[in-house]
Amino acid sequence: MNKKTKSALILIVLAVFCLGVFVACDNTAPDFFQYSEDDLGVMGKLVRWMHSWIGNYGWTVVVFTVFLKLIMLPLDIWQRYAARKSSLKMQQMQPLMEGIDRRYGANTQRANEEKQKLYKKQGMGMMGTCLPMIVSMIIFFVVFAGLRDYSTYSSITNFQALADEYYQTYSAAILDDEDLADKYYNGYGMRGGYNKELALIKSDPGNESKTEEQLLDVPKYRLRCQIEGVLAARSYERDQTGSNPKCSAADQAALAVAKEYYATHHESWLWIKNVWQPDTWADVMQPYSGGTFEGGGFGESINMKNFPDGGETLYEKLRNAVLEGDGYNGKGGWNGLMILPFLSIGLSFLSMFISQRMERKNRSGEVVEQNQQQKVTNTTMMIIMPLMMAWFGFIYTGAFAIYMVTNYTLSILSTVALRYPVEKMVLKRISRDEVKNNTAKAKYMR
């Protein structure tokens, strides 16, 4: 492969990588009140469907990864076949390549031309080994985008559920007071016609013909109305007494219910307290802003502009309640034990080591010495890839770390399991090509 071909291959791979990053890392913040399951992509909807019948998201990721591996098994075999065939042919061609170098000496241009002729004659093409790798990269970023998509959806629905529990309890507590109840109902429009929130809801496609009761059956719409009602009741009590004793009591009761709801409904997996946070020293619930990890805080990844005070007051209040007594340090910190990030590093290294070790064996099982360039390339990849996996494991969610560990485990198993069947297929094809070439040569000599 000459320099131009190598450069073209590198450019193609980089272009695919950059495109994948651009697609997978779209930072457009979805609106809290407008985002729904209909906004999920195909991969996100598939993950959601699997989650609905498996129940636990950590195990959903494991099953999803196994399912994806089985679906992509033909591509995996094709990629291994193409790579192994190229490697064995290069071993066969090595003496001829060295002969060309000796024949043309310093005339590297002529030598490269002769090598290209040899590549063409032997059926050595760039796309044969490059295309499977590019397809694999595209699939990785599609999966990454799907997991990220569903992570965003879950972040919204989880906080929506917490807020809904909080405001339902708060509402029930203050509705025992006649004056507060009257102000509450006026606040969200159940009496005296629709307020601006209900008018906005009614303008949404599909909601034009719905009654108030039907609209209030939808959690996110009910939540908007309850927020308006609570704010109205709180403002009335403060105007009447100069403080909010009844509303404060309702607030504490609502926080206790929301905390209990989180304890029984949040997504944990084995030692990980919350799969939506990294398996590290991160808090079990991300802060509203200034998060250290991917996506930053909740308010930086979700558009909360239509939520009173941007939602920060309520979010931090609920977060502080959740963090009490949770986490490995008892204060909501240390969501995990850093097992998955380090495990992904080890498995990444092991996967590359096994693949490179098998690649160096020739037909007789003897180890073929690599040239200096190959050694440098392989050593570099064995350093870069584990470090990249460490970066992913430490900054992304525990769910994504579960995917990486499961994927690498399956890759190692498939590398070992497919080694001999693929080797047999390659040797059979090479032998067939050799017989074909010898027959053609014999006909030519006659």
N, C-alpha and C positions, 0 to 999 in steps of 0.2 A: 504494500500500500504506500503510494508516494505521498509527498507532503500536501499536495493539493487535495487528494482524496481524504487524508486525515483531517485537514482543515475543514473540508465540507462536512465531514461526519461530526466534528466538534461543534460547528455552527448549528447543525440540525438538532443535536442533543441540547445545546444551550437554548435554542429557540423554543423547543418543546418544554424545557424546564421553566423558562421565563413565562411562557404562556400558561403553564400549569399553576405557577405561583400567582399570576395575575387573576386567574379564574378562581382558584381556591381561597385566596386571601382577600376577597372583596370586602372592604371595610365599611360598606354602606350600612348604617345603623337602621334596623327595621323599627317601625313605630310600634310602641307597646300595645296600643289599642287597636291597631289596624292589622298587625301581623297575625296570621292564622295558619293552620295546617295546609290550606290551599296554596300558600306561598312556598311550601317545601318543594325542592326539586325531586326528580325521579328517585335518586339514591336516598334522599332524606325520607321520602315517603315509604320506600322499601324498609329502611331501618325502623321507622315508626310502626309499620305493620308487624314486623318481627317482634318489636318491643311489646306490642299490645298482647301477643299471646305467650311470650316468654316471661314477661313480668319484670325481671331484673335487667337493667340496662347493661351492666357489666357482662353478664352471660349472653345478652343479646349480641354484644360486640364479638364475643368468642364464636357464637353460632354463625353470625354474619361473615366473619373472616373465613371460617371453614367452608361455608357455602360459596363464597367468592373464589376460594382456592379450587374448589371442585369445578366450578364453571370455567375457570381460566386454565384448567389442567391441559387442554390441547395446546394452548399458547405456550405454556410452560415447557411442555415436551418439545414443541417446535423450536423454542429459544435454545434449549439445551442441545438439541440435535444440530442446529445451525452452528452453534459455538464449538461443539465437539468436532463436527465435520471440518470446520475451518482450521481448528487446531491440528488435527491429524494431517490434513493436506499440507499445512505449513511445514510440518515435520518432514513430510515426504519431499517437499520442494526445497528444503534448506540446502542440500548439497548443490542443486541447480542454481539457487540464488547466490551461493558463494562462488560458484563457477563463473557466473555473469560478472560479479565484482572483480574477480581475478582477471577476466578477459578484457574488461574495459578500463580497469584501473581508476585513474583520476577523472575519466570522462563520465561523471555521475549522471548527466542528462541522458546519454545513450544507455547507460546501465538501467536507469529507471524505465526507459521506454521498453527495453527488453523484458524487464520484470513485469510490466503491465501486460505485455503480450503473453507471458507465461501465466499470469493470473487469469487472463481471459480464456486461455486454452484449457486451464484446469477448472474453469467454472467458478472462480473465486470472485464474488461480487460483494460490494460494500453493503447493499441493502439486505442481503441474506442474513447477516448477523446484526445489522443495525436496526432493521425494522422491528423485530421482536422486542428489542430493548426500548425503542421509542414507544411502542404500544404499551409495554409494561409501565413506563413512566406516566403515560396518559391515564392509565387505569388507576395508578397510585393517587394522582391528583384528583381524579373524579371521586374516588373513595374518600379522600381527605376532605374534599368540598362537601360531600354528603354527610360525613360525621360532624363537620363544623356547622352545617345547615341545621341538622337536628339538635345539636348542642344549643344553638341560638334559640330554636323553638322551645326547647325544654327550659332554658333559662327564663324565658318569658312566661311560660305556663306555670312554672314552679313558683315564681314570685306572684303571679296572678292568683294562684291558689292560696298562698300565704296571706296576701292582702284581702282576698275574699273572705277567708276565715276570720281575719281580724275585724273587718268592717261589718260582717254579719253579726258577730258577737257584740261589737260596739253598738250597732243599731238596736239589737234586741234589748240591751241594757238600758239605753236612754228612752226607749219607747214606752217604758213604764211610767214616765213622767208626762202628764198631759200637755204641758206647755212646750216641753222639749220635743215631744212627738209632733205637735202641730208645726213647729218651726222646721223640724226634720223633713216632714212630708212636703211642706212648701219649698224646701230647699232643692229637692230633686224632682219636683213637678208632678207628684201624684195628685195634688190638689191645685186647682187654678190653672190647668193647662200645662203644656210642655215648657220646660226651661231650655236654655241653649244647648245643654248636653243631649237631652232627648231629641231636640230638633236636629242636631248633628247626626245622631244615631239613625233617625228616621230617613235621613237623606242618603244613607248608605245603600248601595244596590241590593235589592232583595228584601229590604226592611220597610219599604214604603207602605205596605198594606198590613203590617203587624200591629197588634194592639200593644198597650203599655205592658200588660201582663206577659205577653209573648216575648217582648223585648227584654224584660227583666229576668227571663229564664236563661238568658245568655250571660255567663259569668262576667265577661269583660265589660258588657254594657251595664249589668246590674252594679258592678263595682263603680263605674263612673257615676251612677246615680247615687249610690250610697255615700261616696266621697262628698258629693255636694250636700247631701242631707246632714252628714256628721258635721261638716264645716258650718252649716247654718245653725245647727243646735249649739255647737260650741261657742259660736260668736254671740248667740242670744244669751246663753248663760253668763258669759263674761260681761256682757253689757248690763245684765241685771244685778249681778253679785260682785263684780270686780274680779272674780276668779272662776275656776271650773271644777268644783268638787265632784259633782255628779259625772261630768265627762271624764275627769281624771280616774275615777273609780271604774268607769266603763273601759277606759283605755287599758288599765292594768289587767282587767278580766280578759279583754281581747288579746293582749300580748300573751297571757298564759295559755289561752286556747291555740293561738298561732304556734307557739313553741311546742305544744303537745302534738299538733298536726305535723310539724316538721319532723319530730322524732319518730313518727310512725309512717311517714310517707316519703322521706328523702331517699335518694338512690345511693346505697352503699354497695360495696363489693369486697368480700373477704376482709382484709385489713384496712381498706380504703373507706374513710368515713363518707365521702361525697365524691362520686365518680366525675362530677362536673368541675372538680378542682384537681390540681396536680397531686400525684402521689409523693408529696414533699412536705416541707415545713409550712406550706400555705395554710391559711385559715380554712375551716370547713365551709365557710360561705364568703365569697369574694366581697371586697368593699365596694361601695358605690362608685368611688373614683380613686384614681391613683394606684390601681392594682399593679403588682410587680410582674405579673405573668401575661401571657398572650391575651390580647383583647383589652387589657387594662381592667378598669372597674366595670360594674354592671351598667352604670349610667353613661359610660363611654362607648359601650358596644350596643346599647339599646336606646332608641330615641324616646325620651320620657317627657318631651316638651308639653304634651297635653295632660300630664299628671300634675296636680297641685304641688308647688315647690319643686317641680322636676322629679318628684318621687323620692328625693334624697332623705327627707325627714322620716318618712314612714319606713323606707328601706333600711336605714341605719338603725332605727328603733327595733325593727324585726330582727335584723342581723345581730344586734347586741343581745337580744333575748335568746336567739338560737345558739350563740357562742358560749353562753353560760353553761359550764360543765361539760361541753362537748370537746372533741379533739383529744389528742394523746397527752397534752399538757394540762388538760382540765379547763382551759380558757378559750377553747375554740380554735387553737392553733394546732399545727401538725396534723393536717388532713390525712397524711400517709406516712410511710416509713422509708420512702425512697427505694423500695425494692424493685419496682417496675423500671425506673430509669436506669439503674445499674444492671438489671437483668437484660434490658434491651441492648446495652453496650456490649455485654458479654456474648449474647446471642448473635449480634451483628458481627462481631469479630470471629466467632466460631463458624458462622455461616460462610464468611469469605475465606477463612482458612481451609475449610473442608473443600469448598469449590475449587480453590487454587491448587490444593494438594492433588485432587483428582484430575485436574486439567493437565498437570505435569506428567501424568503417566502415559506411556505409549502403549502400543498394542500388546506388547509382551508383559506389561505391568511394571516395567522398569521406569525409574524416575528420570525424566528428561531435564537436563540442566537448562535454566533460563538464561537468556542474555542479560546484560547489565540493564538495558532499558526496561525489559519486562520486570526485573527484580525491583527497580525503582518504582515503576508504576504500581505493582502489586502491593509493595510496602506502603506507598502513599495512600492507596485506597483502604488498606487495613487500618490506617490511622484516621483518615478523614471520615469514613462512614460511621464508625462507632461514636466519634465526637458529634457528628450530625444527629445520630440517634439520641445521644445524651441531651443535646439541645432540645429536640422534640419532646423527650421524656420529661424534662424539667419545666418547660414553659407551657406545654399544652395539657389538656385535661387528662385525668386518670383513665378515662374511656379510650382516648387515643393511644395512651401507653399500653393499655390492654390489647388494642389492635396490633401494635408493633410487636409486642412479645409473642402473641399468638401467630402472627404472620411469619416471624423469623423461626419459630419452633416448627411450623409446618414446612417452611422452606428447607430447613435442615433435614427433616424427615424425607421430603420429596427428593432432595439431592442424593441422599443415600439410596432410597428405594428405586429411583429412576436411572441410577448410574449404569447398571449392567444392561437393562433393556435398551436404553438409548445408545450405549456403546455397540451393542449387537446390531442395531438398526444402521448406525453409521458405518461400521465395518462391512456390512452387507452391501450398502450403497457404494462404498469406495471400491469394493471388489468387483461389483457389477460395472462400474465406470472403467476400471482397469481392463476388464475383459473386453469391453466395448472398444476402448482405445487400441488394444492389441489387435483386435479383429480388423479395425479400420486400417491400422498400420500394415497388417499382413496383406490386405486387399490392395493397398497402395503399392507395396513391394512387388506384387504379382503383375 
